């Protein structure tokens, strides 16, 4: 009698959870997924979670449901071993891994197994699995790891979540969706063409088109890929007015989104990087290469072209060449020459923006040779007393990145100034976000100083070196509040 009552209660609970997991509210779906994972019938739980993962419309909610799914799958031995064997058998076969994963979901009633896998999907899976491995987690070795250990749980969850996310983001648009997106992109590009090259007006139009939407959706990747395709078409045009527009759109898309159509972008840039190229075109080409290389390392990054461009007569070309060397040069035979060239720019280039770009590159370049890192640090140390706050910030950033003594004290000293530039306030937030936070005593000290700036009306008093958004009182007030949220509350 008791067993029957318990079975009825369990069945009623499952029916309730099955209804709630399809709620129109994402938060309800996530909470329901967590409860489903705790149900005694693990086979039913895994099936429901697999279906929920497949149909989830929100990428943010899908990431949470994927984590819950992985928790349940790890506890079920047969499912766990199935996933382990999937990653082990296809460690070097990304397309086969995608087919195996979609077949696994299909067996649980979640979509259909893919028979054909696009080359770009396979390349993205390879890239993401490599990133998992670079964190010390090897999906292909899951079966040789204790399933109750933290490294196993971390690897299992990362690998499954990233694989599923990649497959979902590469789901093709319907013909109607693609046609609608292309029309929107072409209309925006036509509107941008009416404004001068590199003008604020053109930049605003293209930024609205190319930046990542605030409300993320699964179609964002496909729409961004279409934007890149349209930009590449312009870059290949015989109309010289269209090439800069295509490169401006390409540059913004690469920097505001993940990189898509990687090989096609590389081929197009290679065709435009002649030394005698129009300076505006060449500068945009130089701006695009680092984003491409950062996303997926190029087989032969054009470091020599960047080094040669440091001597170009046009300052924008020199600036973009300097700005890209920190990404392209590390680990290559030209690393030493790149550091030396950036130091030379720092000492001798007559244009302040070029010098600033060189200083930022020296601050962020991850040198593989210790001598190069020391040379960069020494050069940046000479900027400590510069009248240009951008150069002082680069000097501090380099010291923070390399863990040099006194780096935090130098940033604290900048925050003590009542007319501190917004860039230093912003860098506090950037550093905390990038590193996951700072020591409590440092964080408390920074929070007190920022709170004092707020009470003193700093937001309404932009300094002489502030420009752009940094001069807007509402933005400065928002910046203070945003950065304070990443710090311990001042006592």
Secondary structure, 3 states (H helix, E strand, C coil): CHHHHHHHHHHHHHHHHHHHCCCCCHHHHHHHHHHHHCCCCHHHHHHHHHHHHHHCCCHHHHHHHHHHHHHHHHHCHHHHHHHHHHHHHCCCCHHHHHHHHHHHHHHCCCCCCCCCCCHHHHHHHHHHHHHHHHCCCCHHHHHHCCCCCHHHHHHHHHHHHHHHHHHHHCCCCCHHHHHHHHHHHHHHHHHHHCCCCCCHHHHHHHHHHHCCCCCCCCCHHHHHHHHHHHHHHHHCCCCHHHHHHHHHHHHHHHHHCCCCCHHHHHHHHHCCCCCCCCHHHHHHHHHHHHHHHHHCCCCCCCHHHHHHHCCCCCHHHHHHHHHHHHHHCCCCCCHHHHHHHHHHHHHHCCCHHHHHHHHHHHHHCCCCCHHHHHHHHHHHHCCCCCCCHHHHHHHHHHHHHCCCCCHHHHHHHHHCCCCCCHHHHHHHHHHHHHHCCCCHHHHHHHHHHHHHHHHCCHHHCCCCCCCHHHHCHHHHHHHHHHHHHCCCCCC
